[in-house]
Amino acid sequence: MAAQHIFDFSLESDISDWNVVDDVVMGGRSDGHFQLSPEGHGEFRGTVSLENNGGFSSVRYSFAPMATEGNTHIRIRLKGDGKSYQFRIRHSTGISYSYNHSFDTAMVWEDIVLPLKEFYPTYRGRNLDLPNFEHEHIEEIAFLISNKKPEKFKLLIDFIRLE
């Protein structure tokens, strides 16, 4: 199957369906932001705080179900800050858990390739006793930073696609 763009950022991109979810939902003090950079990339940036049992920031994007049949991985073109992140997928926005894959970033533009079969199920940081991702579609993606330390972060995203 041909590559399917989940999101391709440009200066004209409508990012109104991208939503930041920080640890403030649990009383934490992390502060994430999502916007278009002056060059037209998605820019996820902010500060992770461990205050009040906090420690994460994320940005999510939900969309109509996208079939995964014939695709084996997700490719993300991005420029990181040298920190570790998680990329998360959900086959249904109605479930409480997600499938995660961690990746490290460099301070240069790079393609991160994440095999679908390596995404493992978690809920609130705990691994679940369920099989790795094997569903026929996805309808939500997210980036999350949670490195168990206070830190500033910045991730630039060019595109996300199923291949």
Secondary structure, DSSP 4 states (H G I P E B T S, - for coil): ---EEEEE--TT---TTEEEEEGGGGT---EEEEEE-TTS-EEEEEEE--GGG---EEEEEEEEEEE-TT--EEEEEEE--S-EEEEEEES-TTSS-EEEEEEE--SSEEEEEEEGGG-EEEETTEE-SSPSP--SEEEEEEEEE--SS-EEEEEEEEEEEE-
